[in-house]
Amino acid sequence: MAPGPHYADFWLRLAAYLIDLTLIYIVEGVLAVGVVLMGPRDISIVGILVGLINFALVSAALAWAYFALFESSPMQGTVGKYALGIYVTDVHGDPIGFWRATARYWLKPLSSASLMAGWIMAAFTRRKQALHDLLAGTIVLSRADRMVPRPNAADASLGEYWDGRRWIISPVLPPTEL
């Protein structure tokens, strides 16, 4: 009997999220410096407010695109998730599409409401789901169980195999029916 899925732990998910936030903040910092260097030199309150609103909108769009595009890509996760060997699926284990990844991203503020209780749920629920995962119908799994090759009896009689350095083609034996 095959073991069930290996759900990603709370701390692993938090570490992946911190990696992602660091990457996003670096990109936003570079953009902010570029805007300041290219902006006009006369400073007014209205100009500063418009600049802050525009920066907030661009930052929100950048973060949304980062999470939604990466989680709906063949990687099934952001750079942080990929680096730590975890990925996002739907509750059946299938990859999620762009719109489900978008819903998952925009539901994250609900997880932050009420003193981060929605995020902390991931430490205590059976499938390690945060509030936004429950609402979006997603789970975060670990790739650890995929990285260990399991011997398959059906593959034992194949004519070629990998010996660790190269493919080996063994001679094909005559059928046993002869």
N, C-alpha and C positions, 0 to 999 in steps of 0.2 A: 504494500500500500504506500503510495507516495505521500510525503509529508505535506501539510497545508502551507499556505503562503507565510512568509516571514515578514511581519509588519515592522516598519521602521520605528525605532524607539523615539521618544520625545526629545532626548538630548541630541540625537543624531539629526533630527529634523531641525532643531534650533540651531545647531552648528551650520547646517546647510543654508538656512535662512540668513544667518549672520554673514556668511561668505557672499551670498547674493546681494545683501544690502551694501556691503563694502564695495562690490563691483559697481552697483548702481550709483552710489555716492561718488565714486571716482569719476564716472562719466558725467554726472551732474556737476561736479566741481570743475571739470575741464570746460563744460558748456558755460558755466557761470563766469569763469575767468574770461572766456572768449567774448561773452556778451558785454562784460564790463570794459574790456579793452576796445571793443568796436563801438560802444555806445557814445552818445553825445556827452560833452563835458559839462554842460550846464545842468545843474541838479535842482529839481523842484520836488515838492512833496507829491504832486500828481504823477510826475515821471517815475518816482521811486515806487509808488503804489502800483502803477500800471506794470512796471518791470517785475515787481514781486508776484503779481497775479499771473502774468505771462509765464514766469519761471515756475510757479506752482502748477500751472496747467501742463506745461511741457514735462515737468518732473512726473506728474501723475500719468501722463500718456506714455512716457518712457518706461516706467515701472510696470504698467499694465501690459505693454507690448512685450517686455522682457519675460514676464512670467507666463503670459498666455501663449506666446509663440514657442517658447522653449518647452513648456509642459505639453503642448499639443504636437510637438515635433517627434520624429522617430527616437530622439533621446529620451522622451517622456519625462523630462525634468530639466531644471535650470542647471547652470554651471555648478552651483553649490551642491545640488542633489547628485549630479553626475560624479562630482569629485568624491563624494562620500558613499557612492554606491547605492543610492535610493532612487526611486522613480514613482510617478503618479499614474494610477490606473482608475478605471471605474470600478464599481463594486463587484463586477464579474471578472476582473483581471484584464480587461481589454484596454487598449490605449484610449485616451480621451481626445475629443475634438476641440477645435478652437473655441467654440461657444461654451462648452462645459468648462474649459480652462479659464475663459473670461468670467463666467459666473463664479468659479472658485476664487478668482482674484478679487472680484468686487464684493464677495461675501466675507473677506478677511476682516474688514472693519467691525463686523458683528462679533468676530472672535476677540477683537481687542476691547470691545465694550465690556462693562462690568469687571474692571480690573483684570483683564486678560484671562478670564475664566474660560472663554471659548478655546484659547490656545492650550491651556492647562488640561483641558479634557483629553487631549491626545495622550497624556500620561496614564489615564485611568480607564478609557473605554476599551472594550474587548479587541477591536481592530485598530486601536491607536489613532482614532479619528478625532480631529479638532472639529469645532462647530462648523466651520466653513466646509470641511470635508463631508460631514453628515448632510448638510443642506445641498451641496453640489453633487452628492452621490459618488464621491471619490475616496480612494484609499492610497496610502503611500507605502510601498513595499521595498524591501531590501533586495539587492541583487546578489547577496551573499550565497543564497542557495543555488543561483544559476552559475556561479563561478566554479563550483566543484563538479568536475565531470563524473557522471554516474555510469558505471558499466551497464551496457544493455546486451542481454543475451542474443538478441536478434542481430546485433552488429558484429558479433564475434566471428561469424563466418564470411565476412566481407573479404574481397580479394585485395584490398589496399588498406593501409593504416598509417598513422603518423607515429614515428618512433621518438619524437622529441626534437629531431633535427631536420628530417625530410620525410616525404611520403614513400612508403615501401609498398611495392606491388608484389604480392606473394603469388606463386603459381596457382592457377585454378585447378583444383582436384577434380577428377572425373565424378560424375554423379554416382551416388551410391546405388541407384537402381540397376546399373549395368551388371 
